[in-house]
Amino acid sequence: MTHESESPYHHIVQSLFVNLAISVAKGIVAVVTSSGAMLAETIHSVADCFNQLLLLWGVRVSSAPTTRRHPFGKGRETYFWSFIVALLLFSGGGIFSIYEGLHKLSHPEPVTNLGWAIGVLLFALILEGWSTVSNIGEINRRRGRQQFYRYLVDTKDADLIVVFGENLAATLGLLVGLLAVLFTTFTENLAYDALGSIIIGLLLVAVAVFIAREVKSLIVGESADPLLAEIVGEVVKGEPNITEILNLVTLQQGPGQVVLHLKIAFQSDISITEACNIINRIEADIKKVRPEVRWCFVEPDIPR
């Protein structure tokens, strides 16, 4: 069962402020040190800030009320903007960092004031680590007994997964950047700085591909939590005049927004009025147990 966060914005806003502070610090040190790894990290943090603004917009728009033009609301806006974030993370972060690293390998430039770079990377690592641990705590709260990786694959909370992916990539990237700067400092070999930028870029590309793959499935149209079908079955069993569930289809329309279509068979001697009352009762019971079912359509039919 998917648990709603107390606020759909809190994990995004938290990461936004963290990345704002980090991107300013990294940018200053990247200019002072001329470090390719630090420049890659700065671009990464700035891109993350823009990404989180897009996610905030997506979450806000996805909660808009239904209209005649959008009878099922705009819940998938979150998935669309999450996919855009994945593309930006891939191109604006990953590909550029790889390019910068390759450029530094072929045209090495002196790296200075590395003590400042080490200090800022440690500062950023503390903030990003805290943000990542906070994301993990939120995921653990929502996933219940489900395995962690399985939740990442199956969850419909695209915004949370995008933020977690960004923060995880940022934390790992900072570790790589720190190692690159340390190796450059102690060996005076500029290749380590360039390699750090390339590895950071590859990390960003890997995370972006994972996010894009998962969000694409939601954009195309993915079924809701499989547990929902079991709960609907239990509700239907409570109605003695129903003989069979003929078909059950669910569609995840957005975070916490599900469309459900149920086709059932009644006993042959039941009246139309009784059937309508039972249908209304089933719809009300399903929405009571699973509030995320915003649209519930129950259709009577005969077995074939």
C-alpha positions as CSV (number, residue, x, y, z in Angstrom):
1,M,0.0,0.0,0.0
2,T,1.3,3.4,-1.0
3,H,1.5,5.8,1.9
4,E,1.1,9.5,1.3
5,S,3.7,11.9,2.7
6,E,2.5,14.6,5.0
7,S,3.5,17.0,2.3
8,P,4.2,16.2,-1.3
9,Y,6.8,18.9,-1.4
10,H,9.0,18.5,1.7
11,H,11.6,16.1,0.2
12,I,11.9,18.2,-2.9
13,V,12.2,21.5,-1.1
14,Q,14.8,20.0,1.3
15,S,17.0,18.8,-1.6
16,L,16.5,22.2,-3.4
17,F,17.9,24.2,-0.5
18,V,20.8,21.7,0.0
19,N,21.8,22.0,-3.7
20,L,21.5,25.8,-3.7
21,A,24.0,26.0,-0.9
22,I,26.3,23.4,-2.4
23,S,26.2,24.8,-5.9
24,V,27.3,28.2,-4.8
25,A,30.2,26.8,-2.7
26,K,31.3,24.5,-5.5
27,G,31.1,27.2,-8.1
28,I,33.4,29.5,-6.2
29,V,36.0,26.8,-5.6
30,A,35.8,25.5,-9.2
31,V,36.8,29.0,-10.4
32,V,39.6,29.3,-7.7
33,T,41.1,25.8,-8.4
34,S,40.4,25.4,-12.1
35,S,39.5,21.8,-11.2
36,G,37.6,19.8,-13.9
37,A,36.1,17.5,-11.2
38,M,34.9,20.5,-9.2
39,L,33.4,22.1,-12.4
40,A,31.6,18.9,-13.1
41,E,30.3,18.8,-9.5
42,T,29.2,22.5,-9.8
43,I,27.2,21.8,-13.0
44,H,25.7,18.8,-11.4
45,S,24.4,20.7,-8.4
46,V,23.1,23.6,-10.5
47,A,21.3,21.1,-12.8
48,D,19.8,19.5,-9.7
49,C,18.4,22.9,-8.5
50,F,16.6,23.3,-11.9
51,N,15.4,19.7,-11.7
52,Q,13.9,20.2,-8.3
53,L,12.1,23.3,-9.5
54,L,10.6,21.3,-12.3
55,L,9.6,18.6,-9.9
56,L,7.9,21.1,-7.6
57,W,6.0,22.5,-10.6
58,G,5.0,18.9,-11.7
59,V,3.7,18.0,-8.2
60,R,1.7,21.3,-8.0
61,V,0.1,20.9,-11.4
62,S,-0.7,17.2,-10.8
63,S,-3.1,18.0,-8.0
64,A,-5.2,20.3,-10.2
65,P,-9.0,19.6,-10.2
66,T,-10.6,17.7,-13.0
67,T,-12.0,19.6,-16.0
68,R,-14.1,18.7,-19.0
69,R,-10.9,18.6,-21.1
70,H,-9.1,16.6,-18.4
71,P,-11.7,14.4,-16.8
72,F,-9.1,12.3,-15.0
73,G,-7.1,15.4,-13.9
74,K,-3.5,16.1,-14.6
75,G,-1.9,13.5,-12.3
76,R,0.6,12.4,-14.9
77,E,2.2,15.8,-15.0
78,T,4.5,14.6,-12.2
79,Y,5.6,11.7,-14.4
80,F,6.2,14.0,-17.4
81,W,8.3,16.5,-15.5
82,S,10.2,13.6,-13.8
83,F,11.1,12.3,-17.3
84,I,12.3,15.8,-18.3
85,V,14.5,15.8,-15.2
86,A,16.0,12.5,-16.2
87,L,16.8,13.9,-19.7
88,L,18.4,17.0,-18.1
89,L,20.4,14.9,-15.7
90,F,21.6,12.8,-18.7
91,S,22.5,15.6,-21.0
92,G,23.1,18.7,-18.8
93,G,24.9,16.7,-16.1
94,G,26.2,13.4,-17.3
95,I,27.3,14.1,-20.9
96,F,28.8,17.5,-20.1
97,S,30.8,16.1,-17.2
98,I,32.2,13.3,-19.5
99,Y,33.0,15.9,-22.1
100,E,34.7,18.1,-19.6
101,G,36.8,15.2,-18.3
102,L,37.9,14.1,-21.8
103,H,38.8,17.7,-22.6
104,K,40.9,17.9,-19.4
105,L,42.7,14.7,-20.4
106,S,43.7,16.0,-23.8
107,H,44.3,19.6,-22.6
108,P,45.4,19.5,-18.9
109,E,45.3,22.7,-17.0
110,P,47.1,23.4,-13.6
111,V,44.9,22.8,-10.6
112,T,45.5,25.1,-7.6
113,N,44.2,25.8,-4.1
114,L,43.1,22.2,-3.7
115,G,42.7,22.6,0.0
116,W,39.7,24.7,-0.7
117,A,38.3,22.0,-3.0
118,I,38.7,19.4,-0.4
119,G,37.0,21.5,2.3
120,V,34.0,22.3,0.1
121,L,33.6,18.7,-1.0
122,L,33.6,17.5,2.6
123,F,31.0,20.2,3.4
124,A,28.9,19.2,0.4
125,L,29.2,15.5,1.2
126,I,27.8,16.1,4.7
127,L,24.8,18.0,3.3
128,E,24.1,15.6,0.5
129,G,24.6,12.6,2.7
130,W,22.1,14.0,5.2
131,S,19.6,14.6,2.4
132,T,20.1,11.1,1.0
133,V,19.7,9.4,4.4
134,S,16.5,11.5,4.8
135,N,15.2,10.2,1.4
136,I,16.0,6.6,2.4
137,G,14.0,7.1,5.6
138,E,11.0,8.4,3.6
139,I,11.3,5.4,1.2
140,N,11.5,3.0,4.1
141,R,8.4,4.6,5.6
142,R,6.4,4.2,2.4
143,R,7.6,0.8,1.3
144,G,6.5,-1.1,4.4
145,R,7.6,-4.7,4.1
146,Q,8.5,-4.5,0.4
147,Q,12.1,-4.9,-0.5
148,F,14.0,-1.6,-1.0
149,Y,15.0,-2.2,-4.7
150,R,11.6,-3.7,-5.5
151,Y,10.0,-0.5,-4.2
152,L,12.2,1.6,-6.4
153,V,11.1,-0.4,-9.4
154,D,7.4,-0.7,-8.6
155,T,6.6,2.6,-6.8
156,K,4.3,5.2,-8.4
157,D,6.0,8.0,-6.4
158,A,8.1,9.2,-9.3
159,D,9.1,12.5,-7.6
160,L,10.5,10.8,-4.6
161,I,12.5,8.3,-6.7
162,V,13.9,11.2,-8.9
163,V,15.0,13.1,-5.8
164,F,16.5,10.0,-4.2
165,G,18.3,9.2,-7.5
166,E,19.7,12.7,-7.8
167,N,20.9,12.8,-4.1
168,L,22.4,9.3,-4.4
169,A,24.3,10.3,-7.6
170,A,25.4,13.5,-5.9
171,T,26.7,11.7,-2.8
172,L,28.6,9.1,-4.9
173,G,29.8,11.9,-7.2
174,L,31.2,13.8,-4.3
175,L,33.1,10.8,-3.0
176,V,34.6,10.4,-6.5
177,G,35.4,14.1,-6.8
178,L,37.0,14.1,-3.3
179,L,39.2,11.1,-4.3
180,A,40.1,12.7,-7.6
181,V,41.2,15.9,-5.8
182,L,43.1,14.0,-3.2
183,F,44.9,11.8,-5.8
184,T,45.7,15.0,-7.8
185,T,47.0,16.7,-4.7
186,F,49.3,13.9,-3.6
187,T,50.5,12.7,-7.0
188,E,50.4,16.0,-8.9
189,N,49.0,14.0,-11.8
190,L,46.2,16.0,-13.5
191,A,44.8,12.9,-15.1
192,Y,43.1,11.9,-11.8
193,D,41.1,15.2,-11.9
194,A,39.9,14.5,-15.4
195,L,39.1,10.9,-14.6
196,G,37.0,12.1,-11.7
197,S,34.9,14.2,-14.0
198,I,34.4,11.3,-16.4
199,I,33.4,8.9,-13.6
200,I,30.9,11.5,-12.2
201,G,29.4,11.9,-15.6
202,L,29.0,8.1,-16.0
203,L,27.3,8.0,-12.6
204,L,24.8,10.7,-13.7
205,V,24.1,8.9,-16.9
206,A,23.4,5.6,-15.1
207,V,21.0,7.3,-12.7
208,A,19.3,9.2,-15.5
209,V,18.7,6.0,-17.5
210,F,17.3,4.2,-14.5
211,I,14.9,7.1,-13.7
212,A,13.8,7.5,-17.4
213,R,13.1,3.8,-17.7
214,E,10.9,3.7,-14.6
215,V,9.1,6.9,-15.3
216,K,8.4,6.0,-19.0
217,S,6.4,3.0,-17.8
218,L,4.2,5.4,-15.7
219,I,3.8,7.8,-18.6
220,V,2.7,5.1,-21.0
221,G,0.2,3.7,-18.5
222,E,1.0,1.4,-15.7
223,S,-1.4,-0.7,-13.5
224,A,-1.8,0.3,-9.8
225,D,-0.4,-1.5,-6.8
226,P,-1.2,-5.3,-7.2
227,L,-2.4,-5.4,-3.6
228,L,-5.4,-3.3,-4.7
229,A,-6.8,-6.2,-6.7
230,E,-6.8,-8.4,-3.5
231,I,-8.5,-5.7,-1.5
232,V,-11.2,-5.3,-4.2
233,G,-11.7,-9.1,-4.1
234,E,-12.3,-9.0,-0.4
235,V,-14.9,-6.2,-0.8
236,V,-16.7,-8.1,-3.5
237,K,-16.7,-11.3,-1.4
238,G,-18.8,-9.4,1.2
239,E,-21.7,-9.2,-1.3
240,P,-23.5,-12.5,-1.5
241,N,-25.5,-11.6,-4.6
242,I,-22.3,-11.3,-6.7
243,T,-21.2,-14.6,-8.2
244,E,-17.9,-13.7,-9.9
245,I,-15.4,-11.0,-10.8
246,L,-15.2,-11.1,-14.6
247,N,-12.6,-8.5,-15.1
248,L,-10.5,-6.0,-13.0
249,V,-8.4,-3.2,-14.6
250,T,-6.5,-0.5,-12.7
251,L,-4.5,2.4,-14.1
252,Q,-2.1,4.7,-12.2
253,Q,-3.2,8.1,-13.2
254,G,-0.7,10.0,-11.0
255,P,0.8,9.8,-7.5
256,G,-2.1,8.8,-5.2
257,Q,-4.5,8.8,-8.2
258,V,-6.0,5.5,-9.5
259,V,-8.6,4.7,-12.1
260,L,-10.4,1.3,-11.4
261,H,-12.8,-0.6,-13.7
262,L,-14.5,-3.7,-12.3
263,K,-16.8,-6.0,-14.2
264,I,-18.9,-8.4,-12.1
265,A,-21.6,-11.1,-12.5
266,F,-24.8,-11.0,-10.4
267,Q,-27.2,-13.8,-9.5
268,S,-29.8,-14.2,-12.2
269,D,-32.8,-13.3,-9.9
270,I,-31.5,-9.9,-8.7
271,S,-33.4,-6.8,-9.7
272,I,-31.9,-3.7,-11.4
273,T,-32.5,-1.6,-8.3
274,E,-30.7,-4.1,-6.1
275,A,-27.8,-4.4,-8.5
276,C,-27.4,-0.6,-8.6
277,N,-27.4,-0.4,-4.8
278,I,-24.8,-3.1,-4.6
279,I,-22.6,-1.3,-7.2
280,N,-22.9,2.0,-5.3
281,R,-22.0,0.2,-2.1
282,I,-19.0,-1.5,-3.6
283,E,-17.7,1.8,-5.1
284,A,-18.0,3.5,-1.7
285,D,-16.4,0.6,0.2
286,I,-13.4,0.5,-2.2
287,K,-12.8,4.3,-2.0
288,K,-13.1,4.1,1.8
289,V,-10.4,1.4,2.1
290,R,-8.2,2.8,-0.7
291,P,-8.7,6.6,-1.0
292,E,-6.3,6.8,-3.9
293,V,-9.0,5.2,-6.1
294,R,-10.4,8.5,-7.4
295,W,-12.4,7.0,-10.2
296,C,-14.2,3.7,-9.8
297,F,-16.4,2.2,-12.5
298,V,-18.3,-1.0,-11.7
299,E,-20.1,-2.7,-14.6
300,P,-22.6,-5.7,-14.4
301,D,-22.2,-8.4,-17.0
302,I,-22.8,-12.1,-17.6
303,P,-20.2,-14.8,-17.7
304,R,-19.2,-16.0,-21.2
